[in-house]
Amino acid sequence: MRTLYVQQSSIFLNRQEAIDLVEKLKMSDYQAGYDFDKHQFLFTNTATEFKLRLPITIKVNEGNIDPDYQVKYLMLLVQTGSAAVGVFEGETCLEHKVLSAYMVRKKQGKSQLKHLKTKGKSRAGSRVRLAKTLIFFEQINERITRHIKENEFDRIAFSCSKILMPHLFNSKVPTPFDRKDERIYKIPKHLHQPNFEVMLGMQRFLNKAELIGTPESLESLGFER
C-alpha cells in the first residue's frame, strides 16, 4: 500500500500564547491528550488534529497547566569531545559549565571511541585519547551528581549522541539518574557541538511552544499559512 505524505507546518509561540491556546481549545470541541515524555498535547476533533509541544517552563498536572509553578530543570548536552551542563529555573540560567576532551583523531576526523569499535587501540596517542575520554565522562557525571544533590529537578533536558550513551551511563563515576528516569525529556532538536552559546540557543528553543499540524489545521485556529 502506498503511504501518502502529509505536509506538516509549525508555528512557534511564547509561553503565555501557549497557555492561552490550551485554555481556549479545552473549552471547544477538541479532545486533549497530554504526553509527558514528549511534553506535548495532542488536540483532535472530527475534522482535524495537531500537536502542541509546550515550553519546558510549563508544568502540567493531571492534564491541566499550572501557570504559577516555577519549573526547575537540568540541561545536559553531550557530543564527541564536548558537553554542556546547565541548571535552569523558569527562563533563568542559574549555573552552567562546558566540558571538553581531546577525543578526535586528527587525520581521520574520527572519534577515538568509533576507532576502537573498528580497529581497537594500539598506539600511544590512542591510549592518551582513550584515557581523556574516560575522564571526560567522569567529569560530566561528577558535575551533574553535584547538581542533583543540590537541587530538586522537575525535568532533565537531555541530548546525547547514540554512540556516547553507553560510555556516559557506564562511567566509573555513576550517572546520577537512570536511562529510564521519568524526568528525562529528550530534546527534539539537532544538537551542534555543545558550548555556552549552543546551550543558550537550546534554552531559547525549549522556552518556546511549537504548534505542529497541516497548514489547513493551523489555519482553522486562526494562524496564517
Secondary structure, DSSP 8 states (H G I E B T S, - for coil): --------EEEEE-HHHHHHHHHHHHTTT-EEEEETTTTEEEEE-SS-EEEEE--TT-EEETTEEETT---EEEEEEEETTEEEEEEEETTEEEEEEEEE---EETTTTEEHHHHHHHT---SHHHHHHHHHHHHHHHHHHHHHHHHHHH---SEEEEEE-GGGHHHHHTSSS--SS-TT-TTEEE--S---S--HHHHHHHHHHHTSEEEEE-HHHHHHTT---
